[in-house]
Amino acid sequence: MRATVLVRPKPGILDPQGDAVGSSLRQLGFPVDTARVGRVVDLELEAGSPGEAREQVERMCAELLANPLIESFDIELAEG
């Protein structure tokens, strides 16, 4: 099973990297109001079902991949 985890700052949390990206895009002439920078984690894991895979990845996020105080995460699962 493949899992893709998108981790990004929660709304209201300072994002200096996103601010820098947004500023640079505006300087290049792109009409960007705000930019938020996160990270993508791709995982290959063994799981008996999509539900079991989601449960494992949620635990991974809670324990290591995301800081629940300042970050949110989204999980996408795919067979293969």
C-alpha positions, -999 to +999 in steps of 0.1 A: +000+000+000+012+035-008+005+065+014+012+101+007+011+125+036+009+162+031+019+181+062+014+219+064+012+246+090-022+252+106-040+284+098-027+312+120+007+297+125+036+318+113+051+304+080+083+324+072+092+301+043+057+306+028+060+343+033+093+343+014+078+323-014+048+345-017+069+376-017+092+363-044+063+352-065+048+387-062+081+403-072+081+381-103+047+395-112+024+366-101-008+377-084-004+357-052-021+368-020-005+342+003+016+311+001+020+283+026+049+258+025+045+223+037+061+189+030+052+157+014+061+123+028+057+092+005+055+059+022+053+022+011+038+001+039+024-033+045-012-034+056-041-058+054-067-032+044-069+005+036-084+011+071-054-006+087-030+015+065-048+047+074-046+038+111-009+031+109-002+064+090-023+084+114-002+070+143+030+078+123+018+114+119+009+118+156+042+103+168+067+116+143+057+131+110+037+161+122+036+184+152-001+183+161+002+217+179+012+236+148+007+213+118-022+196+101-019+166+078-038+149+050-034+113+040-039+098+005-038+060+001-033+040-031-031+003-038+002-009-052 
